[in-house]
Amino acid sequence: MQLHAGFRRLSATLLPNEALTDPKRKKRLSGAAPAVLPRTSMSTSRSFRSLAAGVVATLVVGTILYLSQCSLEKVVRTDAGLVMVRHEKIMHQLDNVNSYMSTLQKEINDLRSDLQRSVDGKDAPKPSRKVMLFTMIFGETAVNEPWLPLFIKSAAASGADFTVIGDPALPFELPPNVKQIHISYPALVEMISKELFDGRHLYMRDAELYKVIDVKPLLGYLFRDQLTDYGFWGHIDNDMLIGNVANFLTADVLDNNDIITGIPKGMNGKDELTTWGPLTVYRNTPKITQLFRHCPDLYHVFNNHSAMFFDEWGGSERAYEDYSMTSIINKHAKALNIRWIGGFPLGWDGGCVDKPDARCSECILSERFYSEGRTRSTLTWNRTVINPDEQYKVYEVLMCHFQMGKKLMHAQFAAMTDDAKRALTSANPLFLGYREGFHI
């Protein structure tokens, strides 16, 4: 009969072979028929449960009708005059059920189509554009560097979130978008050993703290529980001021790239992009976050006392190039369909070492406050002194890296009063120059 044929059509589609991912929401059917599966973002198990619910409802209706037909047989034997009336009602209900089952069949076909599009990546939901930046600080000397509160000041208005990995605790209050995960260097080494090498001993445990630069590409994996709501993560140094991240890591940049590095091609002497220790950002997906696993001998990198510059291109002489993230990505980019980009406006004071001008490599951090309590910054860099041909060339930059100037800062801060140091953390604007250091 028609009802049985409908059930056969339904049962043929209950267990699709394709992998299931999140479908979209579908409007419910009108009328007395049970509600059809909602097509919305849900887990695979919820998809099966919703599908089963629709099927069960249909089976219940079919059972009721079957029992009604059994009652009809009894009526025929006792009162033939009621047969036509009851038969017409049952056939009307049967038409409704068959109509509903046809619609359910279409729903299932649409569901399978949607799920296959999700599997193929053609209808995937837009990923989060939130960015988490990790920075590492270990030891009493590092947490008490005089410029560290000013790095945090710039981070507070950057539009990104930050996680400080290290120990001891920073000796000042952190803004809402900055948190610290307290972990000692030996505990971090133990974590790496357990997560990646089945608890094997790592000689990096006895290395100088500078060895942590090799850990940077692992941070998104080691602390993946911190990244649930983030589409991207990255590592950043803290001897710098960070500008307005959203002005540079725009929606277009984030949507169309898997890896974002602060520097342009050629920094390793080759015509290729490179990862960069002071700032590299990765898409928060297993494929990208775990690219470090493509290292030809990952255990060698971490069972080693020496810093191998794993986060960049293996050192200035490329001594460890084969073990570097730059080598890994360039080697596998095509096969893994990795999209990456590099080169943002940056301020760097390396050109000021042999220039006496006090304003060489001047950076200015300005903050704008909004009525809803949000603060955003603008960071500019003056290149004029470094390159006189670029008169009045003042750029907005993503960061100002005082890699050379920090060597002069200890004496500058030592000469400041405590009140003068505190004034820097609330200064707006805040000035930074190679020879003058931080000032108002």
Secondary structure as GFF3:
##gff-version 3
##sequence-region A 1 440
A	DSSP	alpha_helix	2	11	.	.	.	ID=ss1
A	DSSP	alpha_helix	44	78	.	.	.	ID=ss2
A	DSSP	three_ten_helix	80	82	.	.	.	ID=ss3
A	DSSP	alpha_helix	83	120	.	.	.	ID=ss4
A	DSSP	beta_strand	131	138	.	.	.	ID=ss5
A	DSSP	alpha_helix	140	143	.	.	.	ID=ss6
A	DSSP	alpha_helix	148	156	.	.	.	ID=ss7
A	DSSP	beta_strand	161	167	.	.	.	ID=ss8
A	DSSP	beta_strand	178	182	.	.	.	ID=ss9
A	DSSP	alpha_helix	185	196	.	.	.	ID=ss10
A	DSSP	three_ten_helix	203	206	.	.	.	ID=ss11
A	DSSP	three_ten_helix	209	218	.	.	.	ID=ss12
A	DSSP	alpha_helix	219	222	.	.	.	ID=ss13
A	DSSP	three_ten_helix	224	226	.	.	.	ID=ss14
A	DSSP	beta_strand	232	236	.	.	.	ID=ss15
A	DSSP	beta_strand	240	242	.	.	.	ID=ss16
A	DSSP	three_ten_helix	245	247	.	.	.	ID=ss17
A	DSSP	alpha_helix	251	255	.	.	.	ID=ss18
A	DSSP	beta_strand	259	261	.	.	.	ID=ss19
A	DSSP	beta_strand	279	283	.	.	.	ID=ss20
A	DSSP	alpha_helix	286	289	.	.	.	ID=ss21
A	DSSP	three_ten_helix	291	294	.	.	.	ID=ss22
A	DSSP	alpha_helix	298	302	.	.	.	ID=ss23
A	DSSP	three_ten_helix	321	323	.	.	.	ID=ss24
A	DSSP	alpha_helix	325	332	.	.	.	ID=ss25
A	DSSP	beta_strand	340	342	.	.	.	ID=ss26
A	DSSP	beta_strand	346	348	.	.	.	ID=ss27
A	DSSP	three_ten_helix	349	352	.	.	.	ID=ss28
A	DSSP	beta_strand	362	369	.	.	.	ID=ss29
A	DSSP	beta_strand	375	382	.	.	.	ID=ss30
A	DSSP	beta_strand	394	396	.	.	.	ID=ss31
A	DSSP	beta_strand	399	401	.	.	.	ID=ss32
A	DSSP	alpha_helix	406	414	.	.	.	ID=ss33
A	DSSP	alpha_helix	418	426	.	.	.	ID=ss34
A	DSSP	beta_strand	430	433	.	.	.	ID=ss35
A	DSSP	beta_strand	437	439	.	.	.	ID=ss36
###
